[in-house]
Amino acid sequence: MNEKTLLITGIHGLVGQYVFRILGSWKGRVVITGKGPCRLPQHHFVYVSMDITDKDQVQAVFQTYSPSVVIHSAAQAQPDHCELNREDALKVNVEGTENLLQASSLSRAFFVHLSTDFIFSGNDGPYDESSIPAPVNFYGKTKLMAEEKVKSYSYAWAIVRTALVYGNVISGTRSNMISWVKTELENNRPIKVVSDQVRTTTYAADLAGALLVIAEREMTGTWHISGKDALSPWAMAIAVADRLGLDKRLITKVDASVFSQPATRPLKTPFIIDKAKRALGFEPLPFEEGLEKVLNGD
Ligand SMILES: NC(=O)c1ccc[n+]([C@@H]2O[C@H](COP(=O)([O-])OP(=O)(O)OC[C@H]3O[C@@H](n4cnc5c(N)ncnc54)[C@H](OP(=O)(O)O)[C@@H]3O)[C@@H](O)[C@H]2O)c1
């Protein structure tokens, strides 16, 4: 029987919130952590406020709970913020990961690290776990630096790369593609959406399920965990409008070059997920079904 203590960072994030929903299946103790006070609905887990950039605080939390498995989901995950606030991006994504790795070694915890398709250039995909990273923005660079720290951890680790995650979030936390499109179209606001970027978009519940399988079975190594359909954000927006009967004429198809965003986006980053299908039995929902779930509040 599994009686391990699981500790998770970034519980208020999109990914963290979906892991939170299924933590009841974890047989041992669960310690959930986030920055500041708990913003989640009522639960019976231990909640600890922990800033991952505060090394002493991280050490103290790990000394108290001695986790056997850590899922590290906290990050500065906004590419434009990272491009403009490089010190902050390094502090959260790289130093924060290093603080957690050092603290995890106290209890020799299995370390599961969330990473991203943005470590790739977007010019030579599709990508599997052995593809060569070449990030085109600072966010991607910090996430790749964090991966390198994880790979030099003295105990067992897994790196779980994912891409364009969609799902529902509790109010007051970060919005995502589907909720943004829905809100804008419902309010009759025109939107411009890029069609020259392609990602294997990921239903957050599929990702959360795979994370718990990897954590429970201590499946080491690098894993590509995403949906199976490669879509552009424009195709996603059209699908949302179609499903909800909203006005598609409000959606203008544009190239990424139309936006003067601080961080360059890698153009095409579809993932090959065969390894996860084979070794984990990972079977993500097709986008249409994931969308249906999200629009139904799941
Ligand atoms: N979402 C995607 O499309 C996507 C795609 C590829 C990879 N990923 C990766 O997946 C992971 C989870 O992403 P996400 O979408 O859940 O991101 P998110 O919604 O932005 O959540 C990140 C969480 O990290 C927390 N955090 C930031 N700085 C912190 C600090 N110093 N100490 C403690 N917590 C801190 C944030 O806390 P606050 O809520 O207090 O700000 C937030 O709750 C990240 O590693 C990200 O790089 C995400």
PDBQT file of the ligand as one rigid body, heavy atoms in Angstrom, charges set to zero:
ROOT
HETATM    1  N1  LIG A 301      -0.262  26.441 -18.517  1.00  0.00    +0.000 N 
HETATM    2  C1  LIG A 301       0.393  26.027 -19.581  1.00  0.00    +0.000 C 
HETATM    3  O1  LIG A 301      -0.093  26.159 -20.711  1.00  0.00    +0.000 OA
HETATM    4  C2  LIG A 301       1.745  25.378 -19.433  1.00  0.00    +0.000 A 
HETATM    5  C3  LIG A 301       2.374  24.899 -20.591  1.00  0.00    +0.000 A 
HETATM    6  C4  LIG A 301       3.618  24.289 -20.477  1.00  0.00    +0.000 A 
HETATM    7  C5  LIG A 301       4.213  24.145 -19.239  1.00  0.00    +0.000 A 
HETATM    8  N2  LIG A 301       3.592  24.631 -18.119  1.00  0.00    +0.000 N 
HETATM    9  C6  LIG A 301       4.299  24.483 -16.849  1.00  0.00    +0.000 C 
HETATM   10  O2  LIG A 301       3.419  23.860 -15.924  1.00  0.00    +0.000 OA
HETATM   11  C7  LIG A 301       3.653  24.352 -14.615  1.00  0.00    +0.000 C 
HETATM   12  C8  LIG A 301       2.354  24.855 -14.016  1.00  0.00    +0.000 C 
HETATM   13  O3  LIG A 301       1.870  25.894 -14.859  1.00  0.00    +0.000 OA
HETATM   14  P1  LIG A 301       0.468  26.594 -14.600  1.00  0.00    +0.000 P 
HETATM   15  O4  LIG A 301      -0.185  26.745 -15.900  1.00  0.00    +0.000 OA
HETATM   16  O5  LIG A 301      -0.234  25.923 -13.488  1.00  0.00    +0.000 OA
HETATM   17  O6  LIG A 301       0.985  28.034 -14.154  1.00  0.00    +0.000 OA
HETATM   18  P2  LIG A 301       0.209  29.124 -13.306  1.00  0.00    +0.000 P 
HETATM   19  O7  LIG A 301      -1.247  28.940 -13.464  1.00  0.00    +0.000 OA
HETATM   20  O8  LIG A 301       0.825  30.434 -13.645  1.00  0.00    +0.000 OA
HETATM   21  O9  LIG A 301       0.601  28.715 -11.827  1.00  0.00    +0.000 OA
HETATM   22  C9  LIG A 301       1.887  28.842 -11.335  1.00  0.00    +0.000 C 
HETATM   23  C10 LIG A 301       1.788  28.916  -9.841  1.00  0.00    +0.000 C 
HETATM   24  O10 LIG A 301       3.115  29.122  -9.330  1.00  0.00    +0.000 OA
HETATM   25  C11 LIG A 301       2.991  29.961  -8.218  1.00  0.00    +0.000 C 
HETATM   26  N3  LIG A 301       4.229  30.675  -7.917  1.00  0.00    +0.000 N 
HETATM   27  C12 LIG A 301       4.833  31.646  -8.630  1.00  0.00    +0.000 A 
HETATM   28  N4  LIG A 301       5.902  32.098  -7.973  1.00  0.00    +0.000 NA
HETATM   29  C13 LIG A 301       5.966  31.414  -6.797  1.00  0.00    +0.000 A 
HETATM   30  C14 LIG A 301       6.834  31.451  -5.693  1.00  0.00    +0.000 A 
HETATM   31  N5  LIG A 301       7.870  32.288  -5.630  1.00  0.00    +0.000 N 
HETATM   32  N6  LIG A 301       6.599  30.597  -4.653  1.00  0.00    +0.000 NA
HETATM   33  C15 LIG A 301       5.545  29.738  -4.699  1.00  0.00    +0.000 A 
HETATM   34  N7  LIG A 301       4.683  29.675  -5.716  1.00  0.00    +0.000 NA
HETATM   35  C16 LIG A 301       4.897  30.500  -6.766  1.00  0.00    +0.000 A 
HETATM   36  C17 LIG A 301       1.914  30.957  -8.592  1.00  0.00    +0.000 C 
HETATM   37  O11 LIG A 301       1.412  31.503  -7.411  1.00  0.00    +0.000 OA
HETATM   38  P3  LIG A 301       0.347  32.712  -7.417  1.00  0.00    +0.000 P 
HETATM   39  O12 LIG A 301      -0.950  32.037  -7.792  1.00  0.00    +0.000 OA
HETATM   40  O13 LIG A 301       0.372  33.191  -6.029  1.00  0.00    +0.000 OA
HETATM   41  O14 LIG A 301       0.832  33.683  -8.438  1.00  0.00    +0.000 OA
HETATM   42  C18 LIG A 301       0.936  30.093  -9.356  1.00  0.00    +0.000 C 
HETATM   43  O15 LIG A 301      -0.101  29.601  -8.546  1.00  0.00    +0.000 OA
HETATM   44  C19 LIG A 301       4.747  25.404 -14.744  1.00  0.00    +0.000 C 
HETATM   45  O16 LIG A 301       5.981  24.811 -14.430  1.00  0.00    +0.000 OA
HETATM   46  C20 LIG A 301       4.703  25.790 -16.205  1.00  0.00    +0.000 C 
HETATM   47  O17 LIG A 301       5.971  26.221 -16.644  1.00  0.00    +0.000 OA
HETATM   48  C21 LIG A 301       2.368  25.239 -18.193  1.00  0.00    +0.000 A 
ENDROOT
TORSDOF 0
